[in-house]
Amino acid sequence: MRLIEKIVKLGLNLIFPLRCPVCDEVLPMGSSCLCDSCKKKLIIIKTPFCMKCGKQLNNFEKEYCFDCSSKEHHFTRGRAVFDYQCILDGIYRFKYSNRQEYADFFAHSILDVLGDELKNWQADAIVPVPLHKSRLKKRGYNQAELIGKKLSKITHIPLKNQLIIREKNTIPQKTLDYASRINNLKKAFKIVENDVKLSTIVIIDDIYTTGSTIDAVSLELREHTSINKIYFITVAIGRGL
């Protein structure tokens, strides 16, 4: 069976060659998931980082970034893998240019960097940030769900992609300032499948900037479910102050 899978995979690679998720160049047959030059470009979030949202800090004496020191979040804690600037082009192609195959690299990067932390959280479920049905129809896939499915398959943590939906078709967050982002997300999410067995969950998304999306999802979960520990993991995150 493994031989058949290898043959099928080889055939698919010939028809649809793998591309580097950083620069999008076609990868040589049999190479790893990154081209050699891009391996050096990636910046992984390391200590010191914010103990609440996981943003990279420049000062070991600080525990929290400026944002987390000045406002209250509804999630328990979060982490991210990469500094946003080094991977932003790849994430953009992943979301808007149908590079769904990047999900495999992003999921394995999460496990390589944050696997121990994910294990320690002892999550009952992985919950991808949902897309509104109109945006899902237009794009054809939910990038957060693709990563969540890969993580679920490897870790055997159940994926709950029907627990919460995006009921309101919001304006893209990247076009708004912080106050407008919060306003934009009011009543955007709705619980549709309350699983009383869930106590700890991990929200999955591609990017964390101000945290307004993760907060909106977390607030809905806190108000309408029995979940008491809400963690998040994103592929990339902005820098803290």
Secondary structure, DSSP 8 states (H G I E B T S, - for coil): -HHHHHHHHHHHHHHS--B-TTT--B--TT--SS-HHHHTT--B--SSB-TTT--B-S-TT-SS-HHHHHS--SSSEEEEEEEHHHHHHHHHHHHHS--TTHHHHHHHHHHHHHHHHHHHHT-SEEEE----HHHHHHHSS-HHHHHHHHHHHHH---B-SSSEEE-S----GGGS-HHHHHHHTTT-EEE----TT--EEEEEEEEESSSHHHHHHHHHHHHHS---EEEEEEEEE----
